[in-house]
Amino acid sequence: MKYSLLFIVFLLSFTCAQAQVRSISFDGPEPPVRLSDTMKKISYGNATHRVFYEMLGHPLLTRPNFELRGEMLLLVGEKESCFMDYRQWRIDSAKTKATRELKSLSSIVNLNFSMPQPIIHIALIKKRNRKEGFLTQQPSPVRHIFRYLDTGMRYEWKLEKGEHVVMGYVCKRASCRFRGRDYVAWYAPDIPIFEGPFVFNGLPGLILQVYDTQRHYTFTASRIEKVRGWMPVYLSDELIEKTTRNEARRIIINARENPGVSSITGESDPAPKAQSRASGVNPIELE
């Protein structure tokens, strides 16, 4: 019951001496594609850095002391970046490795049961220019994965006075408003990576921490790695259903409001402009 409720919460959403960026090596050049590869994906080039964030969320208004914690991964590429649950990345990587080693299908399927499962079932391909939109994937209430181009990434940063140390880096303050929440971000001018967690980017330095002013959701960087070798910026291409954000939200809200209905294609709540919070759900995106 707990995990089904959290699943609905994030379907509606969408933590001294200066620290050093650690280098980490992977497979080397891009390996050949096997026709038997069970991990179908779309690659957006090679990652140059991996940034890990601790996420802390309070997804239930009726239980304000309940905390949802998870580790998120930002794969930074030259043109696009991907933000996803680190557990999902581990599962995808293990499946790909098992396939290349020609292990049996049953051993590959068993990976889904032997590894910790993702907490946040959402992935974003982020463009440097937000006006181009972010490609978003999130599970539907049935078996498929919704994929849609989200062109509503409209927020303007305000650079403000103030300093804060995160991971040993002296960070500058910025703020913005996005889909019903006011956010504060702390970015490191000493790290020339113009990216950050969740949907945020575009500041003159890597965003090491961001939170809404009510502290319902916080992302804090925990480590940074420079990638040597091949590590794709990617999205899974399995069980994809292309749609729009409004349609995905309509179906998800309908499934939440009518959990006993087998069909989720009804016409209730045809244009959900803002999330209803009467049920106690506190999604990261309120609009």
DAKASUL-V205740 format. One record per backbone hydrogen bond with DSSP energy under -0.5 kcal/mol. CO is the residue of the C=O (numbers start at 1). NH is the residue of the N-H. If there is no record, write none. Layout:
BEGIN
co nh
CO NH
CO NH
END
This chain:
BEGIN
co nh
1 5
2 6
3 7
4 8
5 9
6 10
7 11
8 12
20 22
22 226
24 228
28 230
34 37
38 40
40 237
41 43
42 235
45 44
45 233
46 78
48 227
49 76
50 225
51 74
52 222
52 223
53 55
53 72
54 220
55 70
56 218
57 68
59 61
59 282
60 63
63 66
67 69
68 57
70 55
70 72
71 86
71 87
72 53
73 75
73 84
74 51
74 76
75 77
75 82
76 48
76 49
79 128
80 77
81 126
82 75
83 124
84 73
85 89
86 90
87 91
88 92
89 93
90 94
91 95
92 96
93 97
94 98
95 99
96 100
97 101
98 103
99 102
104 108
105 109
106 110
107 111
108 111
109 112
110 113
110 114
111 115
119 121
120 122
121 139
123 137
124 83
124 126
125 135
126 81
128 130
129 132
130 133
134 136
134 150
135 125
136 148
137 123
138 146
144 140
144 146
145 241
146 138
147 243
148 136
148 150
149 151
150 134
152 154
153 155
157 159
158 175
160 173
162 173
164 166
164 171
166 169
167 19
169 166
169 171
171 164
172 187
173 160
174 185
175 158
176 183
178 181
179 286
179 287
181 178
182 213
183 176
184 211
185 174
186 208
186 209
187 172
187 189
188 191
188 206
190 192
191 193
191 206
193 195
194 202
195 207
197 200
203 205
206 188
206 208
208 221
209 186
210 219
211 184
212 215
216 58
217 212
218 56
219 210
220 54
223 52
224 22
225 50
225 227
226 24
228 26
229 231
230 27
231 47
232 234
233 44
235 42
239 145
241 147
244 248
245 249
246 250
247 251
248 252
249 253
250 254
251 255
252 256
253 257
254 258
256 259
258 261
269 272
271 273
277 280
280 61
280 62
284 286
286 275
END
